[in-house]
Amino acid sequence: MTSLLNKYLFFILLLTQLTLQAQVVDKDGIPEKPSPPRLMNDYAEMLSITEREQIEQKLVAYNDSTSTQICVVTVNTIGDYSIDDYAVRLGRKWGIGQKDKDNGILITISKLDRKVDIEIGYGLESHITDYDSKEIIDDIIVPAFKQNNFYEGVNKATDRIISQLQGTFTASTSKKEQDDFNNIMVFIFVALIFIIIISSLFSSGKGNITVSGGGWNWSSGGGSSSWSGGGSSSSFGGFGGGSFGGGGSSGSW
């Protein structure tokens, strides 16, 4: 009798999980908002239940402390859509982020199409650039997904996004920013030589030139950082009506 009851309870639990993860789509093939609302929505079942919950709790904790909503959605296929068009439609339909801040980020993954997209809300485009999102896809998500390490790809990508939003990620500060820094240093060096030459021509030779800086404070971090929400067990309250304007990048594996 006890064994039969345990099997029955297991069946109910499994049915509940499948119901929560069921993908209900509209006439255009875009998923409806999840009910109850969630930030980690694994419709393509690429992660285990435990892995989904770990990422969900991390994203909920970050939402609770900052109001910034990072949402992950996996689907089996995007049909005839391009991945970026599908993601923008999805992000706008769900209203990811706060309406007055547009502080939402959407990671969309299509399992069968082997495509991934990161969309950035209007209010965060200055914090996570198109170059940043492309780097996250190419350097973190794609390598992990090629090894079928879907949890690692999603988990580390969300860690990187959180650390960049917090201003704690400056490792390599992206190749573009490093190049910009090198160009600035070359300009300063040339300008300094020019000042020395001019000074030597027009001064009595007794003076000296002192150049002081301090306008740059570059620091480097070691890899992606993990967000700790203090073990928060709160549930996600829902999306706030944010919008997207097409900022972000996409890729495939």
C-alpha positions as CSV (number, residue, x, y, z in Angstrom):
1,M,0.0,0.0,0.0
2,T,2.8,2.4,0.9
3,S,4.7,1.6,-2.3
4,L,1.6,2.3,-4.4
5,L,1.0,5.6,-2.6
6,N,4.6,6.7,-3.2
7,K,4.3,5.9,-6.9
8,Y,1.0,7.9,-7.0
9,L,2.7,10.9,-5.3
10,F,5.7,10.7,-7.7
11,F,3.3,10.7,-10.7
12,I,1.5,13.8,-9.3
13,L,4.8,15.6,-8.8
14,L,6.0,14.7,-12.3
15,L,2.7,15.8,-13.8
16,T,2.9,19.1,-11.9
17,Q,6.4,19.8,-13.2
18,L,5.4,19.0,-16.8
19,T,2.4,21.3,-16.5
20,L,4.5,24.2,-15.2
21,Q,6.9,23.8,-18.1
22,A,4.3,23.2,-20.8
23,Q,4.8,25.5,-23.7
24,V,1.6,27.3,-24.6
25,V,2.0,29.4,-27.7
26,D,-0.1,32.0,-29.6
27,K,-1.1,31.8,-33.2
28,D,2.4,33.2,-34.2
29,G,4.2,30.5,-32.3
30,I,5.3,32.8,-29.5
31,P,5.0,31.4,-25.9
32,E,2.4,32.9,-23.6
33,K,3.6,34.3,-20.3
34,P,4.3,31.5,-17.9
35,S,1.8,31.0,-15.0
36,P,3.0,31.1,-12.4
37,P,5.7,33.6,-13.7
38,R,9.2,32.4,-13.9
39,L,12.6,33.8,-15.0
40,M,14.0,30.4,-16.0
41,N,11.7,28.8,-18.6
42,D,13.0,25.6,-20.0
43,Y,10.3,24.6,-22.5
44,A,12.8,22.5,-24.5
45,E,13.8,20.6,-21.4
46,M,17.5,21.2,-21.9
47,L,18.2,21.3,-18.1
48,S,17.3,19.1,-15.2
49,I,14.7,20.2,-12.7
50,T,17.4,20.9,-10.1
51,E,19.4,22.9,-12.6
52,R,16.4,25.0,-13.5
53,E,15.6,25.8,-9.9
54,Q,19.2,26.8,-9.2
55,I,19.2,29.3,-12.0
56,E,15.7,30.4,-11.2
57,Q,16.6,31.2,-7.6
58,K,19.7,33.1,-8.7
59,L,17.8,35.3,-11.1
60,V,15.0,35.9,-8.6
61,A,17.4,37.0,-6.0
62,Y,19.0,39.4,-8.4
63,N,15.6,40.7,-9.4
64,D,14.6,41.2,-5.8
65,S,17.7,43.3,-5.0
66,T,17.9,45.3,-8.2
67,S,14.6,45.1,-10.0
68,T,16.6,44.1,-13.1
69,Q,15.0,41.0,-14.8
70,I,17.2,38.5,-16.5
71,C,15.0,35.9,-18.2
72,V,16.0,32.7,-19.9
73,V,13.7,30.9,-22.4
74,T,14.4,27.7,-24.2
75,V,12.1,26.5,-27.0
76,N,12.3,23.5,-29.4
77,T,12.1,25.6,-32.5
78,I,11.6,29.2,-33.7
79,G,9.9,28.1,-36.9
80,D,10.3,30.5,-39.8
81,Y,11.5,33.4,-37.6
82,S,15.1,34.5,-37.3
83,I,16.3,34.1,-33.7
84,D,16.6,37.8,-33.1
85,D,13.1,38.6,-34.4
86,Y,11.6,35.7,-32.4
87,A,13.4,37.0,-29.2
88,V,12.3,40.6,-29.7
89,R,8.7,39.5,-30.1
90,L,8.9,37.3,-27.1
91,G,10.5,40.0,-24.9
92,R,7.9,42.6,-25.9
93,K,5.0,40.2,-25.4
94,W,6.1,39.2,-21.9
95,G,7.2,42.7,-20.9
96,I,10.5,41.6,-19.4
97,G,11.9,44.4,-17.1
98,Q,10.2,47.3,-15.4
99,K,8.0,49.5,-17.6
100,D,9.6,52.8,-16.5
101,K,13.2,51.4,-16.6
102,D,13.1,48.9,-19.5
103,N,15.7,46.9,-17.5
104,G,15.1,43.5,-18.9
105,I,17.5,41.0,-20.5
106,L,16.3,38.0,-22.4
107,I,18.3,34.9,-23.4
108,T,16.5,32.9,-26.0
109,I,17.7,29.4,-26.9
110,S,16.2,27.3,-29.8
111,K,17.2,23.6,-29.2
112,L,16.5,22.1,-32.6
113,D,17.7,25.2,-34.6
114,R,20.9,25.3,-32.4
115,K,20.6,29.1,-32.1
116,V,20.9,31.5,-29.2
117,D,20.1,35.2,-28.8
118,I,20.6,37.8,-26.1
119,E,18.3,40.8,-26.2
120,I,19.0,43.9,-24.0
121,G,16.2,46.3,-22.8
122,Y,16.5,50.0,-23.7
123,G,17.5,50.9,-20.2
124,L,20.5,48.5,-20.1
125,E,22.0,49.0,-23.5
126,S,24.7,51.3,-22.2
127,H,25.7,48.7,-19.6
128,I,25.6,45.6,-21.8
129,T,26.6,46.5,-25.4
130,D,26.1,44.5,-28.5
131,Y,29.8,43.7,-28.4
132,D,29.4,42.4,-24.8
133,S,26.4,40.2,-25.6
134,K,28.3,38.8,-28.7
135,E,31.3,38.0,-26.6
136,I,29.1,36.2,-24.0
137,I,27.6,34.1,-26.7
138,D,30.8,33.3,-28.5
139,D,33.1,32.8,-25.5
140,I,30.7,31.2,-23.0
141,I,27.5,29.9,-24.4
142,V,28.6,28.4,-27.7
143,P,31.6,26.4,-26.4
144,A,29.6,24.9,-23.6
145,F,26.6,24.1,-25.8
146,K,28.9,22.4,-28.3
147,Q,29.8,20.0,-25.5
148,N,26.1,19.6,-24.5
149,N,26.9,21.4,-21.3
150,F,23.7,23.5,-21.4
151,Y,23.5,24.2,-17.7
152,E,27.2,25.5,-17.7
153,G,26.5,27.7,-20.6
154,V,23.4,29.3,-19.2
155,N,24.7,29.5,-15.7
156,K,28.0,31.2,-16.6
157,A,26.4,33.5,-19.1
158,T,24.0,34.8,-16.5
159,D,26.9,35.1,-14.0
160,R,28.8,37.2,-16.5
161,I,25.8,39.5,-17.2
162,I,25.2,40.0,-13.5
163,S,28.9,40.8,-12.9
164,Q,28.9,43.3,-15.8
165,L,25.8,45.0,-14.5
166,Q,27.4,45.3,-11.1
167,G,30.5,46.7,-12.6
168,T,32.6,43.9,-11.1
169,F,33.6,42.3,-14.5
170,T,36.5,44.1,-16.2
171,A,38.7,41.1,-17.1
172,S,40.0,41.8,-20.6
173,T,37.4,44.6,-20.5
174,S,36.5,43.2,-23.9
175,K,39.0,43.3,-26.8
176,K,37.4,46.5,-28.2
177,E,37.8,48.4,-24.9
178,Q,41.4,47.1,-24.6
179,D,42.2,48.4,-28.1
180,D,40.6,51.8,-27.1
181,F,42.7,52.0,-24.0
182,N,45.9,51.3,-26.1
183,N,45.0,54.0,-28.6
184,I,44.5,56.5,-25.7
185,M,47.9,55.6,-24.3
186,V,49.5,56.1,-27.7
187,F,47.8,59.5,-28.0
188,I,49.0,60.6,-24.6
189,F,52.5,59.5,-25.3
190,V,52.6,61.5,-28.6
191,A,51.0,64.5,-26.9
192,L,53.6,64.3,-24.1
193,I,56.5,64.3,-26.6
194,F,55.0,67.2,-28.4
195,I,54.7,69.2,-25.2
196,I,58.3,68.5,-24.3
197,I,59.5,69.6,-27.7
198,I,57.5,72.8,-27.6
199,S,58.7,73.5,-24.0
200,S,62.3,73.0,-25.0
201,L,62.0,75.6,-27.7
202,F,60.3,78.3,-25.7
203,S,61.5,77.9,-22.2
204,S,64.8,79.0,-20.6
205,G,65.7,75.4,-19.9
206,K,65.4,75.8,-16.1
207,G,61.9,74.7,-15.8
208,N,60.5,71.2,-15.8
209,I,57.3,69.6,-17.0
210,T,55.2,67.5,-14.7
211,V,52.4,65.4,-16.1
212,S,50.0,63.8,-13.6
213,G,47.2,61.5,-14.3
214,G,44.8,59.2,-12.4
215,G,41.9,59.5,-14.8
216,W,42.0,55.8,-15.5
217,N,41.5,53.2,-12.8
218,W,41.6,49.8,-14.5
219,S,41.2,46.7,-12.6
220,S,40.9,43.1,-13.7
221,G,38.7,40.3,-12.4
222,G,39.3,36.6,-12.5
223,G,36.7,34.9,-14.7
224,S,32.9,35.1,-14.2
225,S,31.6,35.9,-10.8
226,S,28.7,34.1,-9.1
227,W,25.8,36.1,-7.7
228,S,24.8,35.2,-4.2
229,G,21.4,36.3,-3.1
230,G,21.8,35.2,0.5
231,G,19.8,32.0,-0.1
232,S,16.6,33.8,-1.0
233,S,13.7,31.5,-1.4
234,S,11.2,34.2,-2.6
235,S,9.2,33.5,-5.7
236,F,9.2,35.7,-8.8
237,G,6.4,38.3,-8.7
238,G,6.0,38.8,-12.5
239,F,7.2,40.9,-15.3
240,G,6.8,44.7,-15.2
241,G,6.1,45.7,-18.8
242,G,9.6,46.6,-20.1
243,S,10.4,46.8,-23.8
244,F,13.2,46.0,-26.2
245,G,14.6,47.8,-29.2
246,G,16.8,45.2,-30.8
247,G,20.0,45.7,-28.8
248,G,21.9,42.5,-28.4
249,S,23.5,39.7,-30.5
250,S,22.8,36.2,-31.7
251,G,24.8,33.1,-32.6
252,S,24.6,29.3,-33.2
253,W,26.4,26.2,-32.0
